[in-house]
Amino acid sequence: MPPRLPGRRRSPTPRQAAWLRRGLHQPGGKLPLFDDRGQRVQATIVTACLHNGWAERWFNNPLKPDWLVCRLTERGRDALARQAPDEDTA
């Protein structure tokens, strides 16, 4: 197993996993900018997922350059697959 890098988690938190899971059935693994209540996904969730390699920047939005348009990575899919079903509700 490769050494664990500082600041990286082995699996997403329940909130991170919930956001990542929303990309599983989207074209290209596109991750949403807004949650189920219409609020912007917290930047801390997005940046943590980017930092851990579970998501990646997809493209820049010229109309909203401060919005991170991201997609799910294979590492993100693997992290979700490794999670126990009851971890999502913790």
N, C-alpha and C positions, 0 to 999 in steps of 0.2 A: 504494500500500500504506500502511495507517495506521502511524504511528510505533510502534515497539516500546516498551512500557511497562517501566520498571525492574523487575527481578526476575521477569520473565515469560519463559518459554521458548517457542520456536516449535514444538517437538514434545516429546512425553513421553519420559522415559527408558524403557528397556526394562521396568523393574519397574512404572512408572506405566502404560505401555501395556498390560501384561499385565492389570493390575487393571481398567483402563477397558474392555478388550476383553470382559471377562466380562459387561458390561452390554449388549453389542450385541444379544443374543438373549433378554433378560429383559423381562417386561412393564414398560412405562414406562421401560426403560433402567436398572432398579434395579441398583445396584452392591453387591457382597457386603460384609458386615462381616468375613468370615473368609476366609482363603486356602484353597488346596487341601489343606493339612495341618491345617486346623481352628484355625489361629492367627489372632488378630485382625490385620487389615490394619494395617500400620504407620501411625501418625498422620501421619508426615511425608509419606507417599505421598498420603494423603487430603487433607491441607491444601495440598500443592503443586498437586494437581489442582483443588481448589476455587479457589485463588489464580489459576490460569491460565485458569479458566473452562471446563475440560474436564468438570467435574462440578459439581453444585449440590446444596445441601441439599434434601431432598425433604420430610421431615416430622420432627417431634420424637417420639422414642420415650418415652412417659411412664414406662415401667418401667425404662428405662436412659437417662436424660437425657444421660449423657456420650457415648453412641454417636451418631455422625453417620450418619444414614441418607441416602444420596446416590443420585443418578441421573446418568446420562450426558447431557451436553448436545449440542446440534448442533455446537458448537465442538469438543467432544471427539471426536465422530464424524468431523468433518473432519480433525482432527489425526491420527487413526488411519488415515484413508484416504490421507493424504499420506505416511505412513511407508513406506519401502522394506521389503519383506518380510524382508531380512536384518538390519534394525535391531533386530528383536525378540529376536534371539538374541545380541546383543552383550553 
